[in-house]
């Protein structure tokens, strides 16, 4: 007999970016409908907008079990690990727990103490839902400031990376993010999930404008490539670093700014060849012409664009 069901599925954005598509959550709930009695703890770890657990998941569980909503034990415990280092972080990061009653809170705490001694119980399910959204939206906005500061520095002919390093050096009150792409299956969507059921306001616009600014870096790269290739009178361009990030290592192409840049350049008629240190050649071949050896690819190119921060790029000859 099972004591708990833990639901951790993806929640991509619906097409108009108005909120999360919870179809995967629905399918997960359907999958336990024949064995869920209503006495087990149900833990949702997927990123959702505020209210989904209480207003959708709990009524659904009540419907399939015949148990009153008030008698169910449901907790929201956000999954906050970083891709590429998740197993380590599961045992080190504090586990946030918000529940619909005291019994569910105790059961969830007992469950997660098997992973980590660090448990943080919050006042409600909604508080736990917000924490995940706050964490990721904060990071997105934080990175957007670093990206814009870099643009400002460059407008004065100053190296933005070195300037930010100098601004942060031994100055604890300055933690300016280093510039770079901000994507992946979480950061590209969570600001939209946070704001989709909020009233229009300057604060909401601030969050969404930060997201738009991070996305605009793709067009900046595309425009740069167009400018350089015209000057060099070439049409063939190499792209390396298609995974959405380079540190820690990942082969995940979801939400990849590099993939978006490839699509935009492809529409402009460039002949593109691809490489990534972690994504397999076979997977890249589904997108376009690809190489497993970066030197073999680079030897036939006049322009190679590096699109993530994998540590191997720093040691290339």
N, C-alpha and C positions, 0 to 999 in steps of 0.2 A: 504494500500500500504506500502511495506517495504522500508525503507530508506537505509538499509545497510545489507550486508551479512557478517557474521563473521565465518571463517573456522578454526576450531581447531580440528584437527584429528591427530592420531598417524602416525609417519613416521619411521617404523622399518628399520633396515638395510637389504639390499638385501643379498643373501646368501654368496657372496664372500667378504662382508664388504667393497665394493667399493663405497658405497654411500647409500642415503636413498631410500627406496621404496616409491614412491609418488602415489601409486595406490589409497590410501584412499583419497588423495587430488583430484585425477581425479574423483572418485565416488562422492565426495562432489560437485564438479563443475557440474557434470552431473545432480545432484539432483536439482539444481537451474536453469537448462537450459530452462525450460518451463516458468519461471516467471522472469528471469533476462532480463531487458530491455536495459542495458548498461548505464543507468543514475545513478544507485545506487552505493554507496560505497561498495567495496569488501575489506575485511580485512583478511589477512592470518596471523595466529598465530602459525602455526605448524613449527617445526624445519626443515629447509631445507638447502641444500648446496647453496653457493652463486650463484645467477643467476637464480634459479628456478622460483622466482616470475616474474621477467621480461621476461625471455626466454621461460617459459612454461605457467604460469598461465595467464598472460596478453594476449598472443596470443590465448589461449583457450577461454577466455572470449570474445575476439573480434569475434572469429569464431561462438560462440553460439548466440551472440547478433546482429551481423552484424554491430557493431559500430567500427570505427577505433581505433586502440590501443592508439593513442595519445589523444583520447577523453574519454577514460575510466578513472575512479577514483579508483585506487588500492593502498592499503597501506600494508606494512608489519609491524606488531606490535607483537614482540615475547612474547610468554607466558612464564614467568619466575618464576612462583610461585613454592613453595616447596610442594610436596605431603604430605598431612596430615594437612596442614595449609593454603591451597590455598585461601579460601574465605576471610580470614583476610588479606593475602598479596595482594589480588586484589585491596584492598582499601588503601594500604599503600605504595606499591612499585611504583617507577616511571614507567610510561608506555612509552616505547620507540616507536617512530613513524618515519618510513621512507616511503615516498610515491613517486608516479611517476609524480606528479605535485602539484602545490600549492593548487589547489582546494581540492584534495584528502587529503592533509596534514591538511587543515582547518577542513574538515569534520571528519577526524579521531580524531583530537584533541577534537572537540565538542562531539563526541561519548564517548571518554574515560574520559572526564571530569565528566561524570555521575558516574564514579567509583572512581576516585581519583583526587585530585587537582594537583598532581605531574605528569607533562607531559614533556618528553624530546624529542624534534624533532631533528632528525639527517639528514645528508646531502642527503641521498639516500636510496632506498630500500636495496641496497647491504650492506650499513653500518649497517642497522638494522638487516639484516640476520647474519652478522658477530658478532654483539654484543652477540646474544644468544649463538652462537658457542664459542666465546671467554669466556663467563661466565662459561659455563659447562666444557670446556676443561681446563681452569685454575684450576677449582676445582679438576678435575681428576689428573692433574699433581701435584698440591699442596698436595693432599692426598698420592700420590705415594712417595713423598719425606719423609713424616712422616712414611710411611710404611718401607721405606728402612733404615731410621735412626733407627727405632725400631730393624730391623734385625742386623744392625751394633752393637747396644748396646748389644743385646743378644749374639753376637759373643764374646763379652768381659765379658760375665757373669753378665751383668748389666740389671736391669729391665727397659725396654725401655719406658714404659708408665710414670713411675716416673721420668725418666731422661728428657723426653720431657716436662713434667709439670714443672720441675725445670728450664729447659732452657728458658721457656716462662715466668716464674714468675716475674711479675713487670718489664718486659723488653719489652717495646712497639715495638722494632724493630724485635722481634722474635715472630712469630705466627705459629710455627710448628704445623701441623695437628696431632691429635692423630691417632695412627695406627688403621686400621680396613678395612673391606671389602668396596669396592667401586663398586656399581652396580646400579641396577634399570633401568627403561625404558629410562633414559636420559644419565647419565654419561657413561654407557657402550657403547653408540653408537656415541655420538656427536663428540668425537675426530676423529672418522672415517669419519663422515660427513664433518667436517672441512677440513680434509686433502685429501679427495679422488680426488679432481680436482686440487690439487697443484702439482707442479713439484717435483721430487725427490730432497731431500736436507737433510742436517744434522738436520735442524730444524724440518722437517717433521718426520724424524726418532726419534728425541727426544720425540715428542708428542706421537707417536705410541708405543715407547718403554716404556713410562710411563704407558700407557694403558695395555700393555702386563705384566708389572711388577705387577700391581694391580690384574690382572687376575691370576697371578701365585700363589697368596696367597691360592687359592683353592687347588692346588696340595700340598702346604705346609701342609695344614690341613689334607688332605687325607693321606699323608705320615706319619704324626704324629699319626693318628688313626691306621694305619697299624702297626706301631711300638708298640704302647701301647697295642693293642689287642693281639699281639703276646706275649708280656710279660705277660699279664693277662690270656692268653690262653682262650679268649672268641671270639664269633662271632656276638653277639647281641650288637647293639649300638643304643643309643637314640640320636635323633637330635631335638633340639628345637630352634626356631627363624628362620623360613623359609622365612618370609617376607623379602624383600630386605633391609629393615632397621627397627630399633626399635623406633627411635625418629625422628619426631613425629610418633604416632601410624599409621600404615598402614597395610592393608591386601594384598597389591600388591605383587604378586610373579614374576612379569615380571623382567627379568634381575637379578634374585636373585642368589647370590653366594651360598647361602644355598641350593637351589634347584640343582644347578650344582654339589655341593659336594655330595648331596644325590645320584645323577645319577652316579657319579664316584665310590662311595662306593658300590652302588648297582651292578655295573658291576663287581666289585671285589668279589662279592658273600657274602657280609655281610647281616645279617638279621637286618633290620633297622625299628625303630619305631619313629613316628613323633609327634611333638607338636608345637603349636604356640599360643601365647596369643591373637592374633587378627584374624589370618586366621582361618576360621571355621573348625571344625573336618570333616564336610562333604566334604569341598574342599580339605583338606589334604588327605582324604581317596581316592581321585582320583589319588593321587601319590603313596600312600602306607599305611601300617598299622598306624593308628593314635590314639591319645588320646586327650581329652579335658582337663583332669586334669593332670598337670605336676607331682604332687606327686604320683599319681597312676602309672604313667609311670616310674618314677625314682625308685620306690621301687623294681622294678624287674630288675634293671640294675646295672652293674658294671662300665659302662662308659656312661656319658651324655655329649654331645657336644653342647655348646651354640653358636649360629651363628649370633645373632644380639644384639643390645644394648638396647632392651626394658627395661624400668625402673623397671619393675616388677622383673627382675632377681636380682636386688640389695637388694631386701627385702625378698627373699626366705629363709626359715629356713634351 
